[in-house]
Amino acid sequence: MVTFRLARQSDLAAIIRLLADDDLGSTREIVSDPVDARYLSAFAAIEADANQLLAVASDAAGRVVGCLQLSFLPGLSRTGMWRGQIESVRVASDLRGSGLVQLTSDKTRGDSIRFYEKLGFVASHEGLKRNL
């Protein structure tokens, strides 16, 4: 079973390992013990900002197996609507392809949907929403 929670500073080493575990990440992240001080500073800034959410997924043994950062951004479009930007989504390499990550896209975004389908995502559910 996988659970999701806010990241703690003690998760940083595991998060950095996840971020570094691909071709691109391996060239731009620093996996070290102790954790590079720049990551500590960034974590403190994220933790102090109410518009930032850093989350981890952990397995039944407590191992961090995924992470993501959600940033809430004010905007002028759509009459000043706030948006969420999701970045740094990573899943442990031994769990990739297991269905741990789910993705949604607006139905009018055909190019995006085709792109995600090429990555192996399957349109398995219908979604509904109502503006309140």
N, C-alpha and C positions, 0 to 999 in steps of 0.2 A: 504494500500500500504506500502511496506517495502522499505527503502532506505539504502544504504551502504555508509559508510564514514570512514575516519581515526578516530581512537579513540582519545579522549581528556582526559586530567587528570580528568576532572569533570565526566567522565564516569566510573572511576575506581570502585566506590562502586557497580554500577550495574553489571559491568563485574565480579567482585569478587562473587557477589550473583549468577550469572550464573554458574561460575566455581564450586561453592559449592553445586549446586542443583542436586547432584546425590550421590549415596552411597560412591563412592571413593572420590569425591570432598569434601563431608561433613567432611571427616576425615583429609584432608590436607590443607584446606583453612581456613582463619580467616575472618569472616564477622564481622566488627566492625565499629563504628562511633566514632571518625574519622577512616579513612582507616589506617591500619597498615603501618608504615613507610617503611617496606621492599617492599611493593607493589609500593610505591611512588618512591623508588630507582630503582626498576626494570622498571617501566614505563619510568623514565628519561633515562635509558640506552637504552631501545627499541627506544624511540623517537630520540635519538642522533645517532643511528646506521642506516646508509643508507640501510643496508641489512636486515632490520627488518620492517615489516608492521603489525600494530595492527589495526584491523578494527572492527567496530560494525555495526549491522543492527538495525535500529530503525523503529518503526511503525509510523502511521500517527500522533499519539499524541506525538511523540518524545521519547517514552519509548524504552530503549535499550532491544531488544528481541533476540539478537544473537551476537556472537563474534568469532573471529579467529585471530591467529597469523601466519603470513607467514614469514619464514626465508629463505633468499637466501644464498645458500651454494656453494662455489667453490669446484669442485671435479676434480680428475684426470681421472676417467673413462669417456668413450665416448669423448676422446680427450680433456679433460679439460672442460667439459660442466658444467655450473652452474645448480643447481637444486633448486626447491622450496620445502620447508618442511612446511606442514600445521599442526598446533597443536592448542590445546585449543579451538576447535570448540564446541560451545555450542549454544543451542536454548532454549528459554524460555519454561518451561514445558507445558504451556497452548498452545503452537504452535507446539510442537513436533508431527510429523506425518502429518503435513500440507503441506509438499513439499517445505519448505523454504530452505532446504539444498539439493544440487545436487552433485553427486559423479561420477567421471570417473575412469576407470581402464583399463590398457592395455589388449586387447583381449587375449593375450597369458597367462595372469595370471588367469587361470581357478580356482585355489583354492581361490584366493582373490574374484573373482566374485561370487563364490558359497557362500562364507562367507557373502558378502554384501547382496546377495539375501535372505539369512536366516534372516538378520536384517530387511527385508522388502523393500529393494531397488529393483526397477524394471528397466530392460533394455528397456527404452522407446524411445531412440533416437540413430541415427547413427552418429558417429563423424568422421570427416576427418581431416587430417593434412598434411602439406607439409613442409619438411625441406628447409629452405632458406639459 
